[in-house]
Amino acid sequence: MTTVDLTDERAFAEIKRLCHAGLDPETLFRRVAEPLGRAVPFEGYAAITLDPLSNLPTNLVSNEEMGGKGEARFFIEHVYFEDDVNEYGWMAREQLAVARLSDGTGGRLERALRHRLHNDPRGFGYELRAVLTADRSPWGGLCLVRERGGRDFDDREVAFMRRVVPPLAAGLRAATLYSEVRREPTNEETSDTAGVLVLDHRGRVTGYTRAAERWLKELGATEAARENGSDLPAAVWSVVGALRRALGPETTGGYPSDAPRLRVRGRSGRWLALQASLTEPRPGHHAETVVVIAPAEPREVARLHTAAYGLSAREEEITALVLRCASTRQISAALYISESTVQGHLSRIFAKAEVKSRRELLKRLFLDNLPPNP
C-alpha cells in the first residue's frame, strides 16, 4: 500500500467514524473538513444542508477563506438560484454524486455564475462538488475549491469523494433527523402560533410579530438580525431567494401557484416550516416580502420521518396511502398490484420503521417527535 493509499484509508476511516458520532449537521461538516482535506487538499470549502422535500437550502457552512457565515446571504440570494452548472438538484436527479466544475463548463470556469461572482473574486479556481443523497433524497451538498492557478482535482480525488458520499450523506441525514433535543421546550416554544417577518426590497427587517421573534431564536438568529436583517438564518434567505427566482422574468406563468416553502429543524428539535410571499406595491412604495414561520404540519413531519427509513419508491407510495387510511384492498386497486404484494411491502415497511402494525406506523410518523436512532 502506497503512502497516498494509506492516507486515503485513514481519512476515510475518520470521516466514517464522525458520521456515526451523533454530531449536529454544522459540527459534522466542520469536523469532516480536516480528514477530507488530507485526502483531497483544498483551500476553501462550503457545505449546504437542504430540505429534502423542496430541495431548498436551510443552512450554509463554510470556512473563512470562502467568506464564512457573513457570505451566506449573498450566496443564497444572488448565486444559488441563478447558477445552473452542476446544480445540486440536477446532480441528484442525474444520480451524479460528484462533479468537477471544469467538466461542467468544458474547461471554461467563467461560464459558471458562482465562479464569476463568488469564487474568482476570492482567488479561487478549480472546484469539486458532491451532492449528499440518501435513498434518492438530497440532504445537502459539499463544495471544495483550490486557489487560482493551482491544479485541478484529479481522478483519484474524484474517486475518493465518491467513496465518501454514501457515509457522509447517511451521517447528515441522521444528524438532521435524529439530533437529540438538548432541553425541554417551554410552553411558549411548544405554541403553534405562526410568526410573521416582513422585509423591505433591500432585505431590511421592517416588522415582525412576537411569535416570529420566538421562531427566529429557534433558528439561531441574534437580536441584531431581528432588528435590521443582518445575519438572518440561511433558511429565511433561502425562501426569499426562491420567491425571487419564481417571479423572475425567465420564469413563465407569473406569480407561482405555491409560495416557496421549506422545512428546517429548530434548536429545540422541532421542525419548522418557512414560506415566503410578496405584498402588492403601493404608490411610492416597493413591495415587501412576508415570511411566515410556523411549526411544520404533521404530514410534512411524517414525510420527513419516512425519509429516514430508507424505503423504496414503492414502499413510499404504500406508506403515503397508509397515511390516508387506505385499506389493503384500496392500496391494491390504486397501485394495480395484488393484495398479497401489498402485504409483503407492508411487512418490509414495518420492519424498517421498527413497528408491528399500521397503528404503530401512524404513531411513529405523526406523533413521535423523533424517529428511533438507527
Number of C-alpha atoms within 10 A of each C-alpha: 6 7 8 11 11 12 15 20 14 14 22 22 14 16 24 18 14 19 25 17 13 19 20 18 24 18 14 20 25 15 16 19 23 15 18 20 15 15 21 20 16 19 14 23 25 23 22 24 27 26 22 22 16 14 19 28 26 25 24 24 23 24 15 14 15 22 18 15 16 14 16 23 22 13 20 25 19 17 19 19 18 16 14 16 19 22 18 27 19 13 20 23 13 9 12 16 21 24 23 23 24 19 14 16 14 9 12 11 21 16 17 20 17 20 21 14 15 18 25 16 12 16 15 20 21 23 23 25 25 27 29 31 26 23 16 16 22 25 28 29 27 24 19 24 26 21 18 15 10 11 10 18 21 11 10 13 16 19 11 18 23 17 14 19 20 18 19 26 23 20 29 28 25 23 21 24 23 22 19 16 14 9 9 10 14 9 7 10 15 12 13 12 16 18 20 21 22 22 20 16 11 10 17 18 20 15 15 18 12 13 21 22 20 18 23 22 17 18 22 15 19 16 15 11 17 22 15 15 20 17 19 25 24 25 27 24 24 29 25 26 24 24 23 19 17 21 16 12 10 8 11 10 10 10 14 13 8 11 16 22 24 27 28 24 19 18 18 18 21 18 20 21 20 25 23 26 20 18 11 10 10 9 7 6 10 13 15 21 24 19 24 21 26 21 23 19 14 13 13 19 23 23 18 20 21 23 20 23 19 16 19 15 11 12 17 18 14 22 26 17 17 19 17 10 14 15 12 19 13 14 22 18 12 13 13 10 12 14 16 12 12 19 14 11 19 20 14 14 25 17 13 15 21 15 16 13 14 16 12 15 21 18 14 20 23 20 14 14 18 18 20 14 11 10
